[in-house]
Amino acid sequence: MMAPRGRGAALLAVGAAAVVGVVAGCATSAGPSGRASGAASAPGAEPAGAPKAGSVFQTLLARESTGLGPRPLAFPDGSLAGEVEAVAPPDVKREAANWAIAVPIGAEAPISCFVFDKAIDAASTLVRFIRLAKERAKGITVQAVAPTDVGVIGETAYVMAALTYTVPSPKGLLGGQVKLMVRPDADVPLLCFHDEVGYASTFKRVTVGLARSVKARRPSPPAQFVEIQVSHLGDVPIGFERRTINTDAHGIKYDQTISCQLLPRSALDMAGTDRVETERSDATGRLIQLDSVEVEGEEIESQFHLARQGVGREYTLKGKQSGKDVTARFKSREKDGLPSSLLVASRLRASLLGGKPAEVRVEEYHPGLAPQPFEVVYRSKDGGAAVTMMLGQLEATGRLDDRGMVEQVSMPIGAVVMRQERAFVRGTP
């Protein structure tokens, strides 16, 4: 029989500073910190060893806080300002490279949040947190770990996950739960966690409210165009893509996509991948340069640099894939060079949204799929927004917006469907 733990002392022993201290560079930067409690698992599954419905543990899972109200946050250096829901004044402390915020919610343990000085990667932050919890919290057994939510706050995405665990004690097997939230914002990179059984809705409301409220005194200039798409594998929220586009004084487009993906390997583990892809194109829409970095867990899986030679159709590729050097030299099929993502979108708008069946074939470069460019085929059966896409051997269905940009896409993976759809958009590309 497993007894509930009010507070996740086993993971608390890891120490927040120990985990937060390793938050440092990955695809954009990265890292986390630790604590644990409560029970969340992959949808439809109950953690192994967890008591059945109606038990004290299940009752504690349903706990939520009451009596919370807005409380100001005091950052002594004035770099940030905001407020958070709490039952008492939150504690704000400066640590090595972050602000640590303890938010009392009327439970035994406060919600702990960290605002970092440098950018973080969402997936690697969560993966590192879980790894350190397993390594440093003595005696715990992880019963379930899974992503639980993905969404948008302002112009930045966030992801949430939960870890359920057990630990032996003189009173029998104790159960606990950790709830986690990461928001890789450029100005206020945020990690929050709560180590106590229950309070799931309270945790989401408090952390989302904190992320929405806290602002930098000197915010980064807004992008010309922002788009956020969220991803699901079946019913499981697994990540997001955030795309920004800016144009410089010479008409050069800077098109960057930052993505996070959390894929459950089993009920006890999940794989995390962060990717940053930056495309630079000229005023005619031809690809000049593309840089891509992919981090799996805490290791750089691939890093590529594609560059056009002069103003023609010749490109060079340099990089690494799984630790091995990769070099290539090729010529695009089109004499003016590879089309940029925006040029492809303009072709799809012109050819597929005309009210008649149509097909567009275009040579594209996708470093996550192949080291060389390949032909992508887009088809519209009726000249409407619904399209099918063939990316080599991969087939997907999607929907175009009125610019010809893909705003929704679905692809079968085994017995389930992975789908990605736009959750936020602002500006003009």
N, C-alpha and C positions, 0 to 999 in steps of 0.2 A: 504494500500500500504506500502510495507517495503522498506525503504531507506537503501543503503549500508553504512557501516562504514568503513572508511579507516583504522582505527586502533581499536583494540578490547579493548577499555578503561574499559569496564565492568569487563572483566576478568583480565585485568592488575591490577585492584584494589585489586585482591586477593593477589598480591605480590609474587614474585618469592621465596624470602627467606622463606615465610610461608609454601610453598609447599615443597620446597627442604629440609627444616628442618625436615620433617617427613620421609625422606628416611632412613629406617633402617630395619634390619634383617627380612627375611621371609624364603622362601625355601633355598635361597642362601644368601639373604640379601634383601633389597628393598626400593622403594619410589620415589616421583616426585615433580613437581613445576608448576607454573601456569601463563597463558596468553591466549588470544583467538582472532580468526578472520577468515574469508573466508568461503566457503560452500562446504562441502563434506558429502555425505550420503551413505547409503547402495546402492550397485550397482543397477541401474535401477530406483531408487526412488528419488523424488525431495523433499527436506525438506518442511514440512508443513509450510505454511505462506511465503515461498520464492517466489519472483517474477518469472514470466515465462521467457522463453528464449527470448532474445532480450532486456531485461531490463538493466538498469544501473548496477544492482547487477551482472547479468550474464556477462556483459562486464568486470567488475572488477575482476571476477573470472579468466578471461583469462590473467590477467596481469603477466608479468615476468620481471626479472631484466636484464639489459644490463651493459656492462662496468666493470664487475667483473674481478679481477685478483688475483693471489696468493699473500697472505700477511703472513709474518712470525708471529708466536705466541710466545710471551715472557713469560715464566714461571720462575719467579725470583729464585726459589729454584733449578731449573735445573732438576726437577724430570721428566718433560715431554718436548717434543720438537715436532714441526710440523708447519703446515701452513693451511690457509683456504682461500677460494675465498671470496673477499669482494671488496667494492668500496673505502674503506678507512681503515686505521689500526684498527684492532679489539681491543676491550678493554678486558683485562684479569685481574681478581681480585680474590684474595684468600678469601674464606668465611669459615665458621666453619669446614666443612668436605668435601669441594669440591672446584674446580676452576670454576668460573663463566666467561663465554666468551660471549660478545656481538658482533655480526657480522653485520656490516652495509651492506645492500644490495641495497641501493638506494630507499628503501621504507620508509614510516613513521616510522615503527617499525623495529628494528634489529631482526635477528634470535638470540634467547637466548639459550645457551648450557651450560650444567653442567657436569664436569668430576668429578666423586665421588672417594673418597679414598677407599671405600669398595664396595664389589660386590652388584649388584642390581638385582632384578627379573623383567623381562620385563613386564609380564601381570599385576602384582600388582602395578608396577610403573604407568602404564597408567590408571588403574582403580582408584588409589588414586588421581591422577591428576584430573580426571574427577569429582570424588566425591567432592574434595575440591573446584573445580571451581563452582560446583552447590551450595555448602554450603556458600561460602564466597563472590562470585560475586553477589551482591544484584540486584534483579530485572531481571536477565536473564532467558530466557526460552530456554532450549535445544530443537533444532529442529531435529537434527540428530547426531548420533555418530556411527562410524564404523571403523574397521581396513581397511587400504587402500593398504598396501604393505608389503611383507616379502621378505628377500633376504640375501645374504652372503657378508660380507666385510672381506677380509683376511680369518681367520679361525673362525670367530664368526658370528652369525646370527644377524639380526636386524628386527624390526617390526615398521610399521608406522600406524598412525590412524589420523582421523580428526573429529572435533566437530564443528557443525554449531549451532548458537544460535541467538536469537533475544532479544532486550531490548527496553523498551519504552523510549521515549524522547519527549521534547516539539515539536520536528519536526516530530514526528510520530514514527512508529516502525522501529528500526534500526537492521540491520543484521550483523553478524560477523562470523569469522571462526578461529579455532585454528588447526594448523597442528603439529603433534607430531612424534618424532622418538626416539626409545630406542634401544641401543645396549649394552647388558649385558656382555661386554668383561671383562676378568679377570684383565687386566692391565689398561685399559682405559674405565671404565663403563661410558656410555654417555647417557644423555637425552637432546634433543633439542626440541624447539617449536617456532612457529612464530604466532603472533596474528595480522593478517591482511588479508583482503579478497584477494584471488589470490596468485600468486607466488608459486604454487604447485611444478612445475618442478624445479624452482630455489631452493626451500627449500630442495628437495631431492638431487639435485646435490651438494649443499653446505654442507649439513650434512653428506652425504655419503663420500664426499671428505675429510671432517674434520676427520671422523672416520678412514678413510684409512691412513691419514697422521700422526696423533698424535701417538707418540710412547713413551713408558716408558723408562727411562734411564736404569732401571734394569728389563727387561722383565722376565716373568715367563718362566721356561723351557718348551719347546714344548712337547706336548704329543706324545707318540709313534704312535698312530693312532687317526685320527680325522675324523668324518663323520657328515655332517649336512643334515637333511631332512627338507623340507618345506611342509606345509600343506595348503590345500584349502578345503572349503566347497562349492561345486558348483564352481562358479567363484570367490568367496570371499577368499582372503588370510587370514588365521586365526592363523598361528603360525609356530613353528619350533621345531625340536629336535636336540640337539647337543650331540654327543656321543664321548667320549674319552676313550682310553685304554692305560694303562701302565703296565709294568711288573717289579717287584722288583727283588732283587738279589737272592731270594729264589724261584723264579718262580711263585709267587703269582700274579694273574691278578687283576687289579683294573679297572673295567668297569663302567663308570659313564655316565648317560644320563640326561641332563638338558632340560626340555621342557617348552614351552610357548604356551598357547592356548587362543584366544580371540573369543568368540562366540556371535554374535549379538542376544540379547534376543528379541529386537524389533528395530524399526528405532531410538528409543530414548535411548537405553541402550545396553550394552554388558557385558557379564560375562568373567572374566579373571581367568585362572588357571595356576599356575606354579608348576612344579613337578621336584624333584631331586631324582634319583634312583641310588644307588651305589652298585654294585655287586662285591664281592670278591670271587675268585675261586682258587683252588690249581692247581698244575702243571698237574694233570690228567684231569682237566676240570670240577671238581665237586664243586658245590656251597658251600662255607664256611659261607658266611654272606651276607645279603642284607639289606640295609637301604633305606627307602623311606619316603619322606616328600612331601605332596601335600598341596598347599595353594590356596584357592579359594577367589579371591578378596583380602582381607586383613586378612582373618582368616585361621588358620591351620585346614584343613578339616580332614587330616589323617596323622599319623606318625607311621611307623612300623619298627621293628628290628627283622629280622629272623636270627637265628644262628644255625649252625650244632653242635651237641653235640659229641665231640670227633671226630673220623674218620669214623663213621658209617653212618647210614641212618636216624638217629633221629634228629629232628629239634624242636626248640622252637620259638614261636612268641610272641612278646610283643608290645603293641602300643595303639593308640587311633584312633577311628573312630567317627567323629561327636561329639567329646567330651566324648565319652564313652570308658572305658578301654577294650582292646581286648587282650586275651591271648589264646594260643593254643599250643598243642604238637602233633606231627605227625611223621610218618615214611614214607620215600619215597618208591616208588615201587621198584626202583633199589637199590640193596644192597650197592652200593658205594656212594649213595646220589644223590641229584637232579643234573641234568646236567646244566652247565653254558650256557649262551647264545652262547658262542663261540663253545662249544661242540655240541650244537644243530645245529649250522651252518655247522659244519664239517660232521654231519650225513646227513643233507640235501644235501650237495654237493656230498657225496658218493652215496646216494640212489636215489636222484631225478634228477640228471643231467647226467644220464647214457644213455640217448637216448631211454628209454623204460618207459611205464606207471609204476608208483610206488607210494607207500604210506608210510609215516613215522608217527608213533604215539609216542609222548613223553610227559612225565609228566613235567609241567613247573609251576613256581610260578610267578604270575602277581598281585602284591598288588593292582593295580588300578582296577582290575576286580573282585577279590575274595580274602578272607583272607586265603584260603587254596589252595594248588597246585591242578591243574586239567589237564586233558589230552587235548593236542592240536594235531590236525590231519592235516598233510600236504599232498597234493596230486598233482602229475604231470600227466597229461593225456598222454603226448607224450615224457616224459623224457627230456623236455626242461626247460627253465628258468621260464616259466609261471606256477604258482601254485595256488591252492585254499587252504585256511586255515580255520579250524573250531576251534574257541576258545570258548568252551562251546556251547552256543546257537548262538554265533556270527559267521557269515560267511564273509570272505573277499577273495579278489583275489589279487595276487601280482606277483612280479618278483624277481628272485634270481640273485645275481652276481656270478662270477666264484668261490667265496669262500663259497657259500651257504648262504650268508647274504642277508636278505630281503632289496632290494634297492627301491622298490616301492610297495605300497599297496593301495587298494581302498575298501571302504565299504559303502553300501547304508544306509542312515539315512533318513527315511521318503521318501520324493520325490526328495531328492538331494543325491549326492555322495560325501563322504569325501575321499580325496585322499592325500597321502603323498609320496613324492619322493625325492630321493637323489639329492642334489644340489652341494655338495662338498665332496671330500674324499681325504685323504692323509695318507700315511704310511701303516704299516703292523700290524694287530692286534696280 
